[in-house]
Amino acid sequence: MYSTLIQKGVLTPAKIAALTGETRTNTYALLNKLEKLRLVRNVGQKTAKYQAENPSSLEILAEKRRKIVSKREQELKNSIPALLDIFYAHNEAPGSRTLTGRDGVKEVHRDVISSYACHASRASVFSRWD
């Protein structure tokens, strides 16, 4: 639909529907979505007529989407340790984790330190009984 508007220029929804093979109902729905994404605009006064925005707006849209996806990916990565803690607390099945980067090294270090502290305190309790 967007490419049709780029190729043909200003068109009515009925003409867009005819050229693309979409129903008029779907055409209006798609035009509304494209308009919200700022890829097309209604230039008609009394009758709806749509025109494609400059194709560089596709790059702007892609960059916005990339930022959103990147932010959500980081949020997901940040929540995984807590989710794994909950999972392992309620699941007796053995498992493994892959830790990477500085955060992974920090996590391993914390785990080693806490394991050592736990074992050291147990050893000192038993040594009192000897």
PERA-V749045 format. One record per backbone hydrogen bond with DSSP energy under -1.0 kcal/mol. CO is the residue of the C=O (numbers start at 1). NH is the residue of the N-H. E is the energy in kcal/mol with one decimal. If there is no record, write none. Layout:
co=CO nh=NH e=E
co=CO nh=NH e=E
//
This chain:
co=1 nh=5 e=-2.1
co=2 nh=6 e=-2.1
co=3 nh=7 e=-2.4
co=4 nh=8 e=-2.8
co=5 nh=9 e=-2.1
co=11 nh=50 e=-3.4
co=12 nh=16 e=-2.4
co=13 nh=17 e=-2.7
co=14 nh=18 e=-2.2
co=15 nh=19 e=-2.4
co=16 nh=20 e=-2.3
co=17 nh=21 e=-1.9
co=23 nh=27 e=-2.4
co=24 nh=28 e=-2.5
co=25 nh=29 e=-2.0
co=26 nh=30 e=-3.0
co=27 nh=31 e=-2.7
co=28 nh=32 e=-2.3
co=29 nh=33 e=-2.0
co=30 nh=34 e=-2.8
co=31 nh=35 e=-2.4
co=32 nh=36 e=-2.3
co=33 nh=37 e=-1.9
co=34 nh=39 e=-3.1
co=35 nh=38 e=-1.2
co=39 nh=53 e=-3.4
co=41 nh=51 e=-2.3
co=49 nh=43 e=-3.3
co=49 nh=44 e=-1.0
co=50 nh=11 e=-2.2
co=51 nh=41 e=-2.3
co=54 nh=57 e=-2.5
co=55 nh=58 e=-1.9
co=56 nh=60 e=-1.5
co=57 nh=61 e=-2.3
co=58 nh=62 e=-2.6
co=59 nh=63 e=-2.4
co=60 nh=64 e=-2.2
co=61 nh=65 e=-2.5
co=62 nh=66 e=-2.5
co=63 nh=67 e=-2.2
co=64 nh=68 e=-2.1
co=65 nh=69 e=-2.7
co=66 nh=70 e=-2.7
co=67 nh=71 e=-2.4
co=68 nh=72 e=-2.4
co=69 nh=73 e=-2.5
co=70 nh=74 e=-2.2
co=71 nh=75 e=-2.3
co=72 nh=76 e=-2.3
co=73 nh=77 e=-2.7
co=74 nh=78 e=-2.4
co=75 nh=79 e=-1.4
co=76 nh=80 e=-1.1
co=79 nh=83 e=-2.1
co=80 nh=84 e=-3.0
co=81 nh=85 e=-2.4
co=82 nh=86 e=-2.1
co=83 nh=87 e=-2.7
co=84 nh=88 e=-3.2
co=85 nh=89 e=-1.8
co=86 nh=90 e=-1.2
co=100 nh=104 e=-1.5
co=101 nh=105 e=-2.0
co=102 nh=106 e=-2.6
co=103 nh=107 e=-2.3
co=104 nh=108 e=-2.3
co=105 nh=109 e=-2.5
co=106 nh=110 e=-2.7
co=107 nh=111 e=-2.3
co=108 nh=112 e=-2.7
co=109 nh=113 e=-2.6
co=110 nh=114 e=-2.7
co=111 nh=115 e=-2.5
co=112 nh=116 e=-2.6
co=113 nh=117 e=-2.6
co=114 nh=118 e=-2.3
co=115 nh=119 e=-2.6
co=116 nh=120 e=-2.9
co=117 nh=121 e=-2.1
co=118 nh=122 e=-1.7
co=119 nh=123 e=-2.4
co=120 nh=124 e=-2.1
co=121 nh=125 e=-1.5
co=122 nh=126 e=-2.2
co=123 nh=127 e=-2.3
//
